């Protein structure tokens, strides 16, 4: 399988985290087996601080307690997505169905494995590639993919894994049920942290369930929307028992609409001590997320991974990111992975995939085998 290599040179003046290789070779490797227990104790110990002194103070105390080791690294090397996963197509949100390069296959699972259907008809738990997952089998994309394949957008998950390192802090806006959140949480490890925003009530509850099912104490799930400024927004309540694309709900233009009112927060309000990656899949509101993260971006210069699947609005987001001093690349992974976890051979998403942009600060030296965005009106072509 042909792969490309991403080499990211970090500005030595900027605080970063120790890479996996240096951690694994250190004398503390044996002690890492108890890291989750220690981390849980830290979180329990700071529970009172969380409510007494505010979330930011507690978060800072927790993160400082997890990162008291050496944290300097200047270069990271890792494999990124093969060219065959790129699946470019001229229509928004669609991708080439001809990709045949498979991701590593685990032991195939069958529909007779220990699936658990919960009362209500909209929650199912099954073993999946990244652990046991709760999902809605009525969901057209994420839930259906987890049900049939035991994974969701695995090419995207693989790409994200190579962007982060043990000990990193990641922010995910629009986490849905956490199908990619758990991937990031596993990649950053017990010394890392993932802040996951999800404003929809039931997907948020499933996000929390999946964090617990996977044993991830490093996921901070927030039942809010990430936006440009503090406020509130109405979130329509979709019937979970009826088929729908629950991950495709857009809150754009919902001011004054009917629905459950949820808070809108800014990423800047988190006051993170560092940030490696901001991922946003918020159905057309990615620019708002970035506007609420301007201080974080200016201070920490994180990499960005943004959905940009609306062709008529794509130039606006491209210009928005360029103005922050970033280079951009298209990444359009197909949904179907021939080497999926359950060994299913039918492609139930023919010609479909995600339209995302990988963005890195101009000061980082990066080599990556996906198309660079060189103009504001750029759009992937077959």
C-alpha positions as CSV (number, residue, x, y, z in Angstrom):
1,X,0.0,0.0,0.0
2,X,1.5,3.3,-1.1
3,X,1.7,5.9,1.6
4,X,2.9,9.4,1.9
5,X,4.8,11.0,4.7
6,X,4.1,14.2,6.6
7,X,7.0,15.9,8.1
8,X,6.0,18.7,10.5
9,X,8.7,21.0,11.8
10,X,7.6,22.7,15.0
11,X,8.9,26.2,15.8
12,X,11.4,25.4,18.7
13,X,10.2,28.6,20.5
14,X,6.7,27.1,20.8
15,X,5.9,24.7,23.6
16,X,5.0,21.3,22.4
17,X,4.6,17.7,23.7
18,X,7.0,14.8,23.7
19,X,6.5,12.4,20.8
20,X,5.5,8.8,21.2
21,X,8.9,7.4,20.5
22,X,10.6,9.4,23.2
23,X,7.9,8.5,25.7
24,X,8.0,4.8,25.0
25,X,11.7,4.6,25.3
26,X,11.8,6.5,28.6
27,X,12.3,4.8,32.0
28,X,8.8,5.8,32.9
29,X,7.3,3.5,30.3
30,X,6.4,0.8,32.9
31,X,4.7,3.4,35.1
32,X,2.4,4.4,32.2
33,X,0.3,1.3,32.7
34,X,-1.1,3.0,35.8
35,X,-1.5,6.4,34.1
36,X,-5.2,6.0,33.7
37,X,-5.7,5.2,37.4
38,X,-3.5,8.2,38.4
39,X,-5.3,10.4,36.0
40,X,-8.7,9.3,37.3
41,X,-7.5,10.2,40.8
42,X,-6.4,13.6,39.6
43,X,-9.8,14.2,38.0
44,X,-11.7,13.1,41.1
45,X,-9.4,15.2,43.3
46,X,-10.2,18.3,41.2
47,X,-13.9,17.7,41.1
48,X,-14.5,20.2,43.9
49,X,-12.2,22.7,42.2
50,X,-14.2,22.4,39.0
51,X,-17.3,23.7,40.7
52,X,-15.8,25.9,43.3
53,X,-13.3,27.9,41.1
54,X,-14.7,27.4,37.7
55,X,-14.1,25.0,34.8
56,X,-11.1,26.7,33.4
57,X,-9.2,26.6,36.7
58,X,-10.0,22.9,37.1
59,X,-9.1,22.1,33.5
60,X,-5.7,23.9,33.9
61,X,-5.0,22.0,37.2
62,X,-5.8,18.7,35.6
63,X,-3.8,19.4,32.4
64,X,-0.8,20.6,34.5
65,X,-0.9,17.5,36.5
66,X,-0.8,15.3,33.4
67,X,2.1,17.1,31.6
68,X,4.8,17.6,34.2
69,X,7.3,15.6,32.1
70,X,9.6,16.8,29.4
71,X,7.6,18.3,26.5
72,X,10.0,19.5,23.8
73,X,10.0,18.1,20.3
74,X,11.0,19.8,17.1
75,X,10.0,17.3,14.4
76,X,7.3,14.7,13.9
77,X,7.2,12.1,11.2
78,X,4.2,9.9,10.4
79,X,2.4,8.3,7.5
80,X,-0.7,10.0,6.2
81,X,-3.5,9.0,3.9
82,X,-2.7,7.1,0.7
83,X,-3.5,8.8,-2.6
84,X,-6.2,6.1,-3.2
85,X,-8.2,7.3,-0.3
86,X,-8.7,10.8,-1.6
87,X,-11.7,10.0,-3.8
88,X,-12.2,13.5,-5.3
89,X,-15.5,14.2,-6.9
90,X,-17.1,17.4,-8.4
91,X,-20.2,17.3,-6.2
92,X,-20.3,18.6,-2.6
93,X,-20.1,15.9,0.0
94,X,-19.5,13.1,-2.6
95,X,-16.4,11.2,-3.4
96,X,-15.0,8.6,-5.8
97,X,-16.3,5.1,-5.2
98,X,-13.4,3.5,-7.1
99,X,-10.9,3.6,-4.2
100,X,-9.7,0.0,-3.6
101,X,-6.8,0.4,-1.2
102,X,-8.0,-1.1,2.0
103,X,-7.1,0.0,5.5
104,X,-5.8,-2.8,7.8
105,X,-8.5,-5.3,8.5
106,X,-9.3,-6.7,11.9
107,X,-11.0,-10.0,12.5
108,X,-14.3,-9.8,10.6
109,X,-17.4,-9.5,12.9
110,X,-20.8,-10.9,12.0
111,X,-24.3,-9.6,12.7
112,X,-24.6,-12.4,15.3
113,X,-22.0,-10.8,17.6
114,X,-23.0,-9.4,21.0
115,X,-25.0,-6.5,19.8
116,X,-27.2,-4.9,22.5
117,X,-30.4,-3.0,21.5
118,X,-31.5,-0.7,24.3
119,X,-35.2,0.2,25.0
120,X,-36.6,2.9,22.8
121,X,-35.5,1.6,19.4
122,X,-32.7,4.2,18.8
123,X,-29.7,3.0,20.7
124,X,-27.5,0.0,19.9
125,X,-24.1,-1.0,21.3
126,X,-21.8,-3.2,19.3
127,X,-18.1,-4.0,19.1
128,X,-16.4,-1.7,16.6
129,X,-12.9,-1.0,15.3
130,X,-12.1,1.5,18.0
131,X,-14.0,-0.3,20.9
132,X,-17.6,-0.8,21.8
133,X,-19.7,2.0,20.5
134,X,-23.3,3.2,21.1
135,X,-25.0,4.6,18.0
136,X,-28.4,5.2,16.5
137,X,-29.1,2.5,13.8
138,X,-31.6,5.0,12.3
139,X,-28.8,7.4,11.4
140,X,-28.2,7.5,7.7
141,X,-24.4,7.8,7.8
142,X,-22.6,7.5,11.1
143,X,-24.9,5.0,12.7
144,X,-25.4,3.0,9.6
145,X,-21.7,2.8,8.9
146,X,-20.9,1.6,12.5
147,X,-23.7,-0.9,12.2
148,X,-22.6,-2.4,8.8
149,X,-18.9,-1.8,8.9
150,X,-18.0,-1.4,12.6
151,X,-16.3,2.0,11.7
152,X,-17.1,5.4,10.3
153,X,-14.9,7.2,7.7
154,X,-11.8,5.2,8.7
155,X,-9.6,6.9,6.1
156,X,-10.4,10.2,7.9
157,X,-9.7,8.5,11.3
158,X,-6.4,7.3,10.0
159,X,-5.4,10.8,8.8
160,X,-6.3,12.4,12.1
161,X,-4.3,9.8,14.1
162,X,-1.1,11.0,12.4
163,X,-1.7,14.6,13.1
164,X,-1.6,14.3,16.9
165,X,0.8,12.9,19.4
166,X,0.6,11.5,22.9
167,X,0.0,14.3,25.4
168,X,-1.6,16.7,22.8
169,X,-4.7,18.8,23.4
170,X,-7.4,18.7,20.7
171,X,-10.6,20.6,20.3
172,X,-13.5,19.0,18.2
173,X,-16.5,21.1,17.3
174,X,-19.4,19.0,16.2
175,X,-18.4,15.7,17.7
176,X,-21.7,14.0,17.1
177,X,-21.7,10.6,18.9
178,X,-17.9,10.6,19.2
179,X,-17.0,8.1,16.4
180,X,-13.8,10.2,15.6
181,X,-13.5,11.7,19.2
182,X,-12.5,8.3,20.5
183,X,-9.9,8.0,17.8
184,X,-8.4,11.3,18.8
185,X,-8.6,10.4,22.5
186,X,-6.8,7.2,21.9
187,X,-4.1,8.9,19.9
188,X,-3.4,11.6,22.5
189,X,-3.3,9.0,25.2
190,X,-3.9,9.3,28.9
191,X,-1.6,12.4,29.1
192,X,-3.6,14.2,26.4
193,X,-7.0,15.9,26.4
194,X,-9.9,16.2,23.9
195,X,-12.6,18.8,24.3
196,X,-15.6,17.7,22.3
197,X,-18.6,20.0,21.6
198,X,-22.0,18.6,20.6
199,X,-25.2,20.7,21.0
200,X,-27.7,17.9,20.0
201,X,-29.1,16.3,23.1
202,X,-29.2,12.6,22.2
203,X,-26.0,12.6,20.1
204,X,-24.3,14.3,23.1
205,X,-25.6,11.6,25.4
206,X,-24.2,9.0,23.1
207,X,-20.9,10.9,22.9
208,X,-20.7,10.6,26.7
209,X,-21.6,6.9,26.6
210,X,-18.9,6.2,24.0
211,X,-16.3,8.0,26.1
212,X,-17.2,5.7,29.0
213,X,-17.5,2.6,27.0
214,X,-14.0,3.1,25.7
215,X,-12.6,4.0,29.1
216,X,-11.6,7.5,28.0
217,X,-11.1,9.7,31.0
218,X,-9.4,12.3,28.7
219,X,-12.6,13.4,26.8
220,X,-14.3,16.5,28.1
221,X,-17.7,16.4,26.4
222,X,-19.6,19.7,26.4
223,X,-23.4,19.9,25.5
224,X,-22.9,23.3,23.8
225,X,-22.2,24.7,20.4
226,X,-18.8,26.3,19.5
227,X,-19.3,29.7,17.9
228,X,-18.0,33.2,17.3
229,X,-19.3,34.7,20.5
230,X,-21.0,33.6,23.7
231,X,-24.8,33.3,23.5
232,X,-27.4,30.7,22.8
233,X,-29.0,29.0,19.9
234,X,-32.1,26.8,19.2
235,X,-31.3,23.2,18.3
236,X,-34.2,21.4,16.5
237,X,-35.1,18.2,18.3
238,X,-35.0,15.3,15.7
239,X,-37.0,12.2,16.4
240,X,-34.4,9.5,17.1
241,X,-36.7,6.7,16.2
242,X,-37.1,7.8,12.6
243,X,-34.5,7.5,9.8
244,X,-32.5,10.8,9.4
245,X,-29.0,12.1,8.9
246,X,-28.5,13.3,12.4
247,X,-25.0,14.4,11.8
248,X,-26.1,16.7,9.0
249,X,-28.2,19.0,11.2
250,X,-27.2,22.6,10.5
251,X,-27.7,25.4,13.1
252,X,-26.9,28.1,10.6
253,X,-29.6,30.8,10.6
254,X,-31.4,29.1,13.5
255,X,-31.6,32.3,15.6
256,X,-35.1,32.6,16.9
257,X,-36.1,29.1,15.6
258,X,-38.0,26.5,17.6
259,X,-36.0,23.9,19.5
260,X,-34.0,23.2,22.7
261,X,-32.0,26.3,23.6
262,X,-28.3,25.5,24.2
263,X,-25.4,27.7,25.0
264,X,-22.9,28.9,22.5
265,X,-19.3,29.0,23.7
266,X,-16.0,30.2,22.2
267,X,-13.0,28.0,22.1
268,X,-11.0,31.0,23.4
269,X,-13.1,30.7,26.6
270,X,-11.4,27.4,27.4
271,X,-8.2,29.2,28.0
272,X,-6.2,26.2,26.9
273,X,-2.5,26.1,27.9
274,X,-1.7,24.7,24.4
275,X,-3.6,23.2,21.4
276,X,-2.4,20.9,18.7
277,X,-5.5,20.5,16.5
278,X,-8.9,22.1,16.1
279,X,-11.3,19.9,14.2
280,X,-14.7,21.4,13.1
281,X,-17.6,19.7,11.3
282,X,-20.5,22.0,12.0
283,X,-22.5,22.1,8.8
284,X,-21.4,25.5,7.4
285,X,-20.5,27.3,10.6
286,X,-16.8,26.5,10.6
287,X,-15.9,30.2,10.1
288,X,-17.8,31.0,13.3
289,X,-15.9,28.4,15.2
290,X,-12.6,29.9,14.0
291,X,-13.8,33.4,14.9
292,X,-14.3,32.2,18.5
293,X,-10.9,30.7,18.5
294,X,-8.8,33.7,17.2
295,X,-6.8,34.1,20.5
296,X,-6.2,30.3,20.7
297,X,-5.0,30.2,17.1
298,X,-2.8,33.3,17.5
299,X,-1.2,31.9,20.6
300,X,-0.8,28.2,19.9
301,X,-1.0,28.0,16.1
302,X,-2.8,24.6,16.0
303,X,-3.4,22.6,12.9
304,X,-7.0,22.8,11.6
305,X,-9.2,20.1,10.1
306,X,-12.4,21.6,8.7
307,X,-15.3,20.4,6.7
308,X,-15.9,22.5,3.6
309,X,-18.5,20.7,1.5
310,X,-20.7,23.5,0.3
311,X,-19.2,24.6,-3.1
312,X,-21.0,27.9,-3.2
313,X,-19.5,28.9,0.2
314,X,-16.2,27.1,0.0
315,X,-14.2,30.2,-1.2
316,X,-15.4,32.2,1.9
317,X,-14.0,29.6,4.3
318,X,-10.8,29.3,2.2
319,X,-10.2,33.1,2.4
320,X,-11.1,33.0,6.1
321,X,-8.4,30.5,6.9
322,X,-5.8,32.1,4.6
323,X,-6.2,35.3,6.5
324,X,-5.1,33.5,9.7
325,X,-1.8,32.7,8.1
326,X,-2.4,29.1,7.1
327,X,-1.8,26.9,4.1
328,X,-4.6,24.6,3.0
329,X,-5.0,21.2,1.4
330,X,-8.1,19.2,0.3
331,X,-8.7,15.9,2.0
332,X,-11.7,14.0,0.7
333,X,-11.8,10.5,2.2
334,X,-14.4,8.1,0.9
335,X,-16.7,6.5,3.5
336,X,-16.3,2.9,2.3
337,X,-13.2,1.0,3.4
338,X,-12.8,-2.4,1.7
339,X,-10.8,-3.6,4.7
340,X,-13.6,-2.6,7.2
341,X,-13.8,-4.1,10.7
342,X,-16.7,-6.4,10.0
343,X,-15.4,-7.6,6.6
344,X,-18.5,-6.4,4.7
345,X,-18.0,-6.3,1.0
346,X,-20.9,-4.2,-0.2
347,X,-20.4,-0.5,-0.6
348,X,-23.5,1.1,0.8
349,X,-22.2,4.6,0.2
350,X,-21.3,4.5,-3.5
351,X,-19.6,7.7,-4.7
352,X,-19.9,9.3,-1.2
353,X,-17.3,10.8,1.2
354,X,-16.3,13.9,3.1
355,X,-15.0,17.2,1.8
356,X,-12.5,18.5,4.3
357,X,-9.6,20.8,4.5
358,X,-6.3,20.2,6.3
359,X,-4.8,23.5,7.3
360,X,-1.4,24.2,8.8
361,X,0.4,27.4,9.9
362,X,2.6,28.9,7.1
363,X,5.6,28.7,9.4
364,X,5.4,24.8,9.5
365,X,7.3,22.9,6.9
366,X,4.9,20.2,5.6
367,X,5.1,17.6,2.9
368,X,1.8,15.8,2.3
369,X,0.4,13.9,-0.7
370,X,-3.0,15.6,-0.9
371,X,-3.9,18.5,-3.2
372,X,-2.8,21.9,-1.9
373,X,-5.4,24.7,-2.2
374,X,-3.7,27.5,-4.2
375,X,-6.7,29.7,-5.0
376,X,-9.9,30.8,-3.2
377,X,-12.1,29.1,-5.9
378,X,-10.3,25.8,-5.6
379,X,-12.5,22.7,-5.7
380,X,-11.4,19.0,-5.9
381,X,-11.7,17.4,-9.3
382,X,-11.7,13.6,-10.2
